[in-house]
Amino acid sequence: MASSDDALDRYLKKLMELKYTRQETQYTEQELKQIALDSGLSENDWQQAQSRAEAQKQRGKNHLAHANWQDAVEELEAACALRPNDAEAHTLAAEAYMNRGGKQQNSTDFNQAEYHLDQALLIDSQYAPAYKLKKDLSQREQVLSSYTNKSTSQKKYIRWMVFGAIALVLVIAYFTTYNAMVSAEEKTVEAWAQVENVYQRRLDLIPNLVSTVEASANFERELLTEITRARSQVMESSVDPTQLSGAALRQYEQNQAALGTSLSRLIAVAENYPEVKSTENFRDLQAQLEGTENRISVERKRFNEAVQAYNAKARKFPYKLLSFDTKAYFTAQPGAENAPEVNFD
């Protein structure tokens, strides 16, 4: 014969099976006893199990009196398992669950309390303590529901606040990054404007230079026409500083290089005309032209430095996310960085 402990385990398992297969789980004392005997318990074992259940219920009451909700739940659950037809045990278990759930704000404990109260009323539909406790449980569930709704609202509010803060940070980061790229681009535009200014200064010197050399009746008219034509081409060409492509800059430099070549030829030819190169006006123009050509070289260098800083930033994270196009460098023709030879000595 199996041991009493094994038989007791079979008895409890049988009760669990019946709990889920029968719609009504109340049992008479005789039904419970028969289930125990069928599970292998002896008459003496059955009596000991009933005494054990009673002792667990009493310990559960004592724990309730001392507000030891966890211990009370454990003892009374065990008592209900051994004596599922004990309305008082179920009611006490419901009280233990209700108090533990109220302390921990746990809806699952409230559900367990409601289950045990339903079992108690199923056993005895007139059991007053169960009715009283059910009313108390309903009030606590309402408080918990209100607390839960408030907590949920607060969590939603906090969540939206976090999302809003993240969105604000992203917006600020976007505009900060965008403004940094705009500032870098503006520096390239400013640098290009200085390049154009010094090139314009060279253009402004040409009319006076042509007028000076025209004083010689024998000066080569074809060369003056060439210079005038080259100057017109330069004046007609322009570059959008916000769209500094390699092709646009190469075309611009080709026009400027053609003009520079014509000026170099003019200076060389002027060597053969003492009456031209000896004039004070021509010598003054010579000095201004030298200074302008040197300034062109300086401003081109500064422009390239600004473009380098802009391009480096445009390729780095997070600036590259903005998809700003990189800009072309100013690449002059070989020797174009040197001023035309204007030495008359």
Steps between C-alpha positions, in 0.01 A plus 500: 500500500627840417607734776252747644695793352471356151132435559453855621666631184266289289205630698598863437563432131160334473335803653678726250378284215145512627531873546553550126258230381196581713306822476426497872792433729317473835517157655332341794713362777414151391600568137836634604560204726418258220739679264772471764436131557502439124835676482649256750459684828396299801227604738768615741684691227178674408444613855859622525455696175191670643685585817789633296265720298343635817843578645599682181181703514568599859856600417364699209264684735791579729704637210203715395474640850866600484476633142738234368320486169751281315507230770125519530456442128726192508331339802144568386566386144624170643191473721268566206680234298441235768147616583351659185152491660598734786330836439685659790840392366421647159378825657813530711716428194312773313573742785869412491519553126302823519729650763817391323367635171405830662847540642676414175238653268476163331185428299592130475458462878160669475402249234605215728303653786192518280543137398511382863194710589309346211601155628382588851162619373472196277542284811267716711298760311396663830848530648496856634878553548554424131234753397650765724850434372378502139366853548832610650685336212287686246590833660869416503486393137350838412780677686759282326336564163509874564862477612586285199331743261677790662830315488439409136421862419814613678707242315350613170569861591859417596541296182373786287723739692798276425402474134449876489840561660667265255319668209605842630862388531488360147346821364759715678777269380367519144483877491835534677659267245323671212603847617860382537499383139343827385767695689774292336343556159472873563873509568566346159267755341680781682838363395384476138376859514852608597641304204258678268586836657869471421426371149269798455779727612713361217217562254472858620868562432484384138319805347760738641778268387361484148454876488859549607651276234268641232693826536757345274376519146704200400385267780355167384126550456432128468634435850282776647197350326589158644523642852168680463333182374646290784383755752147489359494120523605513863236759580231284342600188693374446850489223761223434752691485832243254642550264204877487468539209262830395348381577146384852590825583675711362215312713247536804719874442541549440128350842426713662767810317373435621145481855625817453705683367193395803295620734776836323509538546126408867528765555767758318290418705189514823703872432548547608142334838558716719725256789474232277658692323774669818614176681583406546862145380435621171351739438787219565750277254317788251502525518881124466545488202264778325690320554830170377356652182359660424835170564673324261260738224606435570870120507465497179295693330779255626761209386288644150475548490877133594552389233252721242673339575838151487346560172313651335807193590704259394224650150503493455878216364712244640572548774238505248215139409583396841368633408153682827438697477175875539522660790311782506249841646577647786303761341272686757293695433185872425547680828561177696540581561863786727390444862408577604141855616444484880508865585553613780260861517615 
